[in-house]
Amino acid sequence: MQKYFGFAEHAVNYRREIIGGITTFFAMAYIVIVNPAILAAGGIPKEANFTATILAAIIGTLLMAIYARRPFAIAPYMGENAFIAYTVCLGMGYSWQQAFGALFISGTIFIIITALKIRGWITTAIPNCLKRSFAAGIGFFIMFIGLNETGLVQLGTPGAPVKIGVLSSAGPLLAVFCIILISILMIRKIPGAILIGLLTTTIISFIVGHAQWPSRWFSPPPSLEPLLLKLDIAGALKVDFLPIILVLFILDFVDTMGTLIGVSARAGLLDEHNNLPQIEKPMMADAIATVSAAVLGTSTAGTFIESAAGIEAGARTGFASLITAVMFIFCLFLAPIFVAVPPVAYGAALVIVGFLMLGPIKELKFDDYSELFPSVATIALMSFTYNIGFGMATGFILYPMFKLIAGKSKDLSPGIWVLFALSILLFIFYPYKNI
């Protein structure tokens, strides 16, 4: 087992990997509740989608663990779920069966281009400055999610896009406690600091009444029958559905690429050229997970940015992902326990993880504006649009433009022009009026 996962190569042991895998699970466990709730707005059966969400996470994460052997977890994406529910189903009036048909087609295309190593070739063409901005942008994005989840920051308030939360209330105070506790443990180099802080804050939340103790421990999973194999592939092959397939394809492409590179950078898994060795394997796991999600009846599945929480806790190999997958299997039957973890706990952990991912900013060339401007724009839009894909697409458009203006066309590879074209198509065909 240790040899298969490369424990010696990555200088890890079972304890670190188990703590890392469990930490990743708790950081992303909210998806089993949030994803069905969001998709329900598009008419997708909520109870069945709870099971579909967990099964998609299990399949994808097991593939990442055993096939790719990377410390990343896979689950249905936030953002893409809202796109399917609110834009495709509610806004444009298509059925969720057609939406999942489009998702199946998108995932199948991913499998093909990954098998042909086209996806990996494009990824290695990304310039180093953008790779660094992806890691930092994901860091800010994770921090933003965490601050919102904890109530330290409130979104969508009248007169301002964001404002500070009510710091005299229990939720934000518990979040501050969790952030400080994790920080102290990390300063003192205590192993498992994030998991200790998360679980401690959860227990205190139960004691003070901010979160409720689970009313039961065991709960059989709801039937998957209303969703399983209900996708409408033929309905998604209509000409007017092509822009939706394109948007799903590009969003998944750039989200996965950015997450893999950003999280791998933090884990020290990139080579001397800032590329992830054998990147086709995690990409194939991601592509198969998306097809599986469509068949099961849930939204786009891909590499989760919350995997960074497990990496900060010590995860470096696929064994950590195996532990995360096992936790999701338990979640099928012990959901009341896992979903009892309050947002103030996992949100605070995400704030810490996001902060720790900001390091690559110092490696940007602040004296080369042809690289600095695209990088900063990428970081800003990844955070402020609440969408990793839009931020990355902005960088892919601005980088070649500014390099040409600076007279540095030799810095541009054929792959970056492919990304430029895909990004232009994303902004052209994205159905803004239906958001």
N, C-alpha and C positions, 0 to 999 in steps of 0.2 A: 504493500500500500504506500509506504513512504517513498519507495523508489519510483513507483508509477507517477505519483504527483510531484516528485522532485523536491522533497523536503530538504535534502542536503544542499541542493543548488540554490534554494531560496533562504536557507538558514532559518527554517521554522520547525516547529514541533506540533504535536497533536493539540496541546493546550492552546497555543496561539491560534491555530486554525479553527478550533471549535469555538473559541470566544469570538473570533472574527466572523464566522458564519452565523452565529446566534445574533451578534450585533447587527449585521446586515438585515437579518430577518425582522428584528424589532424596529429598525429604522424604516422599513418599507411595508410593514404589516398593515398599515392604514389602507393600502390599496385594495384589500379584500372587502372593505366596507365602502370606500369612496368610489371605486370604479363601478360597482353595480348601481350605486345611487345616481351617478352621473348618467350612465347609459339608460337608466329607467326613464329619463326625460324623453328619450327617443322611442319609447314604447317597448323597450327590451325587457323581458321578464326579470325582475330584480332577484328573486330567490334563486332561479336557475343560473343567473349570471354570477352569483356568489360562488357557486361550484365551478363554473367555467373559468372564472378569474384565477382561482387557486390551482386548478388543473393546468392552465396555461403556464402559470409560474413554475409548477413542478416540472413539467415537460421541458421548458426552456432552460431552467436552472440545472436540471440533471444533464442536459446536453452540454451546457457550459462547463459543468464539473467533470464529466467523464470523457467527453470528446475533445473539447477545447482545453480543459485543465487550467482554467483561469478563475480567479477569485471574484467573479462577477455574477450577479443574480439577474434573472430575467422575469419580467412581469408586464402586464398591460400598462402602456404609457399613459401618464397624465398629459393632457393636451390633445392627443389623438382621440382619446375617448370623448372629450367635449366636442371635437370636430365632427365625429360621427353622429353624436346625439343631437347637438344643437344646430349644426350647419347642414349636414347631409339629410338627416331625418326631419327635424323640426323646420329648419329654414328653407330647404329645397324640396321637401315633401316626398323624398324617396323612402322606401321601406328599409327597415333594418336588415332584412334578408338580402336586399340588393347591396347595402353598405358592406356587409360581411362578404358578399360575392366579390366586390371590388377589392376588399382587403386580401382575399384569397389570391386574386390575380396579381396584386402587388407583391405579395410574399413569394409567389411562384417565380416572378421575374427576378426577385432577389436571389432565390436559390440558383437560378440559371447563371446570372452574372457573377455570383460568388464562386460557383463551380468552375467557371471559365477564368477565374482570377481577375476579372475586370474590376470588380469592386475593390480588391486589395491593391491593384495597380493605381487606381484613382486615389485611394487613401494615401499611398506613399508619395504621391505628387504634391500633397499639401505642404506649403512652406512652413518652416519651423516657427516663424512669428505667429502664424495662425494657430498652430498646434498649441503653443503656449497660451494664446488667448482663449482657446477652448477650455483648457484646464481652469484658468482664472474665471472665465465667464460662468462655467458650471459652479465654481465656488460661490460666486455672488448669487447665482440662481438658487442654490441650495440654502444659502443664508436667508434669502428673501422668503423662500418657502417656510423655513423654520421660524422666522420672526412672525410671519402671519399665523402659522399654526399655534404658536404659543400665546398669541394675543398681545405680544410686545409691540407689534405694528398692526394697524387696521387698514384694510384696503377698501376702495370704493366709497370713501366718505364724502359728503357734500362739501364742495369748495376746495378739496385737495385730493390728489390721487391716493395718498397715504397719510397717516398720522399716527402718533404714538398711542399705544393702548392705555387702558386704565391701570396704572401701575399699583394702585392701592388694592386691586382685587386679587383673589387667591391665585388665579391662573398665571398671570404674568410674574407674580412673586415666586411661585414655584419654579417657573422657567428660569428666572434669574438665579435662584438657588441651584438648579441643575447645571446651568452654564458655569457658575463659579465652582461648584463641586468638581465637575469634570476637568476644569482648568487646573485646579489645585492638584488633583490626582495626576494629571499629565505633567505638571511642573515637577512633581515628586517622582515622576517616572514609574507610577504604579501600573502594572499590566492590567488591561481590560478596563481602563478608566471610563470610556464611553458607556460600556455596558453596565458598570457599577453605578454610574450616575443616573442612567436611564431607569434601572430597576429600583434604585433608592428613591428617586422622585416618584415613581409609580406607587410604591408602598406608602410613602408619605401622603400622596394624593388620596389614597384610599382612607387613611387614618383621619385626615382632616375633612373628609367629605367632599373633596373636589371631584373625585371620580368614584364610581360605584363598584363595590366588590362584585365579581361575577355571580349572578343568581344561580347559575348551574355550571358544571364543569364540562359536561359532555353534550354534544348536539350533533345528530346525524346530518350529513350534508343534504341539501335539497336536491331533488331530481333534476338531471340535466336534460331530460327529454324535450322540454319546450324549445331548446336552443340547438341541441346536437344535430349537425348536418342539415340545418334549416337555411343555409346560405343559398342565395339565388345568383349563381354565376352567369346564367344566360341573361338575366335582367341587368346585370352590371356590364354587359358587353355592348350595350347600346351606345351610339355615337355621343349622345349628350352626357354620358357617364364618364367619358375618357378624361376630362379635366379632374374629376374626383380621384380616379385611379392614379393620375399623375401626381396630384398633391399628396395622397397617401404614400406613394412611392418615394417622393423626394423628402417628405418630412421624416419618414422612417430611416431613409438613407443617411441624412445629415445628423439626425439625433443619435443614431447608433454610432456613427463614425466619431462624432464629437465626444460622446460619453466614453467610448473605448479608449480614445487617445488621452482624454483628460484624466480619467481615473487611472489608467496605466502609468501616466507620468507620475502621479502621486505615489504609486506603488513601486516605482523604480523598475518597471517592466519594459521600458522602451530601450532600444539599442542606441549606439552612438549617433545615429542619424535621426533620432527621435521617432523611429518607427516601431510598431509592435510586431515582433517576430511571429510568423505564422498567423497573421491577422485573419486569414481566410477562415480559420477554424471557429473563433468566436463569432465571426460574421455569419457563418453557415448555421451555427446554433441559433443565432438571432433570426435568420430567415425562416428556418424550420419552425421556430416558435410562433412567428407571425402567421404562417399557414395553419398551424395547429390551433391558434386562437380563433381564426375565422371558422374553422370546422367546429370547434367547441361552442362558439357563439359569444365571443367577446372581442374587444378592440385590439389594435396593434400591440403586440408584445415585443419588448426589446430590452437591451441592457439597461438596468436601472442605475441612475446616478447615486442612489442611496448605497450602492455597493461601496462607495468611498468610506462609509462609516465602518464597515467591516475591515477595510484596508487600514484605516487608522488604528483599528484594534489589533492589527497584526496579520490579517489574512494576506496570503501571497500565492496560494495554489488553488487548484480545483477542489481540494478536499474541503475548503471553507464553503464553497458553493454547494457541495454535497450535503453539508450540515444544514445550510439554508433550505435546500430542497426537502430534507427530512422534516424541518420545522414546518414547512408548508403542508406536508402530508399530515402532521399532527393537527395543523390548523383546520383541516377538513372536518375533524371530529371534536376538536377542543377549541373551536372558534370563540366561545364566550370568554375564555381566559385570555387569548392573545389580543382580541379586539378591545379588551378592557384597559390596555396601556393608553394613557391619556395623551392628547396632543402636546401638552406642556412638557412631557418627558421626551418623546421622540423628536418634537420640534426643536427643543433645546440642543439635543444631540446633533441635529442637522446644522444648527448655527455654528457649532464648534467645527464640524466637518468642513463646512463651507469656508470658514476662516482659514483652515489648514491647507486649502487648495489654492490659495492666492499667491503662493510663492513664485510661480513662473512669471509674474508681472515684472519682477526685477531683471529678468533675462531679455526683456524687450529692448530693441534698439531705439532709445529715445532721441537719438540724433539723426535717425533715418525716417523722415516723415512718410516715405512711400510704404514703409512697413508699420509704422506706429499708428497712423490714422486708421487703416483697415482693422488693425488689432483692437484698438480702443473701441471702434464702432461695433465690432463683434461682441466684445465684452458687455458694452452698454445695452445693445439690443437683445442679447440673450437674457439679460435680467429684466429690462423694462418692458419687453413685449410678453414676458412670461412664457417664452417659447424659444428653446434652444435652436431649433431649426431656422427660424427667421434671422437670428443673430449670426449663425454660421453662413447662411446664404448671403447676407450683407457683406461679410468678409470675403467670400468667394467672388463677389462682383467688384468690390473696391480694390482688392489687391492687384489684379492684372491691369485695371484702369490706371492706378497711381504709378505702377511700375513702368507702364508705357509713357506716361507723362514725364516721369523722371529719367527717361531714356535708358531704362534698365530691362529691356525686353529679353536679354539673355537669362534673366532670373525666372522666366516663365516657361513652364513645362507643358506638354500637350495635355496632361491630366488636369491642370488647373483651368484650362479652357473648357474642358468637359464640365467641370464643376461650375464655371461661370455660366455656361449655357443652361444647365439644370436649374441654377438659382434664378436666372432671368425667367425661366418658364414657371417657377414656383410663384414669383410675384405677379406674373401676368395672369395665371389661371386660378390663383387662390380666390375663392368666392367671398370677398370681403363683405358684400352687402348682406350676406346670410349669417354673419357672425352673431 
